[in-house]
Amino acid sequence: MKNMKGEVVLNLPAETAWEMFRNNQIISKINPEMLAHAEYIQGDGSPGSLRLFKLGPAVQSYVKESTQKIEKVESGKSVTYLVVEGDLKSMYDPYRVTFSFIPMTGKEKEMCKAEWEVEFEPLTPATPPPDKARDAALGFLKSFDKFQLSY
């Protein structure tokens, strides 16, 4: 199994970023060019739920949509998804991604580190690592700062 990580620092509390990420109405408004729509098609966001992400025009050349099964939610700050349907599933199996929001201490205002981590197995030797997915995810997470200002 291969893995890849990335992180960005956000100028908002981890709890706020977490709530934004888990709320379908809010996450769908943060950066519609990257994520046009999110909805739970089964369940309420707890483990075993299915969440559909319809991606926006900025990333549709790479991935159009992804149905992800929520595997675990840890202490209100981390969620792990297993991609069960969509473009990523046709390139990697498994493709398991974790988003975490970690409070940062010692700053004048509350900030957090938003982490993206994926475990994946390419279906063919020619399948490249998911660099585009990482870059898109980190770019989307960075959008939380701009949205927070108007939220």
C-alpha positions in Angstrom: 0.0 0.0 0.0 1.3 3.5 -0.9 0.6 6.7 0.9 0.8 10.4 0.4 0.3 13.4 2.7 -0.1 17.1 2.6 -1.1 19.9 5.0 -2.1 23.6 5.1 -2.4 26.0 8.0 -5.7 27.7 8.3 -6.4 31.0 10.1 -9.5 29.6 12.0 -10.1 27.3 14.9 -10.0 23.5 14.2 -13.6 23.2 15.5 -14.8 25.8 13.0 -13.0 24.1 10.1 -14.3 20.7 11.2 -17.9 22.0 11.2 -17.5 23.6 7.8 -16.1 20.3 6.4 -18.9 18.1 7.8 -21.8 20.4 6.8 -22.9 19.7 3.3 -24.6 23.1 2.7 -21.5 25.0 3.9 -18.8 22.8 2.2 -20.8 23.1 -1.1 -20.4 26.9 -0.9 -16.7 27.2 0.1 -15.3 26.9 -3.5 -17.9 25.7 -6.0 -15.3 25.8 -8.7 -13.7 22.8 -6.9 -16.6 21.2 -5.1 -20.0 21.9 -6.6 -22.1 19.7 -4.3 -21.9 17.4 -1.3 -24.6 15.2 0.2 -25.0 12.2 2.4 -26.8 9.6 0.2 -26.9 7.1 3.0 -26.7 7.9 6.7 -25.9 11.1 8.7 -22.1 11.4 8.5 -21.4 8.7 11.1 -19.3 5.6 10.2 -21.0 3.5 7.4 -22.6 6.6 5.8 -22.1 7.3 2.1 -21.2 10.8 1.0 -21.3 12.0 -2.6 -19.0 14.7 -3.8 -19.8 16.3 -7.2 -16.7 18.2 -8.2 -16.7 21.6 -9.9 -15.2 22.7 -13.3 -11.7 23.4 -11.9 -11.1 19.7 -11.2 -13.5 17.9 -13.5 -10.8 17.2 -16.1 -9.4 14.8 -13.4 -12.3 13.6 -11.3 -16.0 14.4 -11.7 -17.5 12.8 -8.7 -16.7 10.4 -5.9 -18.9 8.4 -3.6 -17.1 7.8 -0.3 -18.0 5.5 2.6 -17.2 7.0 6.0 -15.1 4.5 7.8 -14.3 6.4 11.0 -14.7 9.7 12.8 -12.1 10.4 15.5 -12.8 12.8 18.3 -14.6 15.4 16.2 -11.5 16.4 14.2 -10.7 13.6 11.8 -12.7 11.6 9.3 -11.6 8.7 7.0 -13.3 7.9 3.7 -13.0 4.9 1.5 -13.8 5.8 -2.2 -16.3 3.2 -3.3 -17.4 4.8 -6.7 -16.2 7.4 -9.1 -13.1 8.2 -11.2 -10.6 7.6 -8.4 -12.0 4.1 -7.9 -11.2 3.3 -11.5 -7.6 4.3 -11.0 -6.9 3.0 -7.4 -8.2 0.3 -5.2 -8.3 0.9 -2.4 -8.3 4.7 -2.1 -8.7 5.7 1.5 -8.4 9.4 2.4 -8.3 11.0 5.9 -9.0 14.7 6.6 -7.8 16.0 10.0 -8.1 19.4 11.6 -5.6 19.9 14.4 -5.6 22.9 16.8 -2.3 24.9 16.8 -1.1 26.4 20.1 1.0 29.3 20.8 -0.5 31.6 18.2 -2.0 35.0 18.9 -5.3 33.8 17.4 -6.7 30.3 17.0 -5.4 28.5 14.0 -5.3 24.9 12.9 -3.4 22.6 10.7 -5.6 20.8 8.0 -4.1 17.5 7.0 -4.9 15.3 4.0 -3.6 11.8 3.9 -4.3 9.0 1.4 -3.5 5.3 1.3 -3.9 3.9 -2.2 -3.0 1.1 -4.5 -2.8 1.8 -8.3 -4.8 -0.6 -10.4 -2.0 -0.7 -13.1 1.7 0.0 -12.9 1.2 2.9 -15.3 -1.2 4.7 -13.0 0.5 7.8 -11.6 0.3 8.7 -7.9 -2.6 10.9 -7.0 -0.7 14.2 -7.1 -3.6 16.1 -8.7 -6.0 14.8 -6.1 -3.6 16.0 -3.3 -3.1 19.4 -4.9 -6.9 19.8 -5.4 -7.7 18.7 -1.8 -5.1 21.1 -0.3 -6.2 23.9 -2.5 -9.8 23.3 -1.5 -8.8 23.3 2.2 -7.0 26.6 1.8 -10.3 28.0 0.5 -11.7 27.6 4.0 -9.8 30.8 5.1 -11.4 33.0 2.4 -14.9 31.6 3.0 -14.5 31.9 6.8 -14.1 35.7 6.3 -17.6 35.8 4.8 -19.2 32.9 6.8 
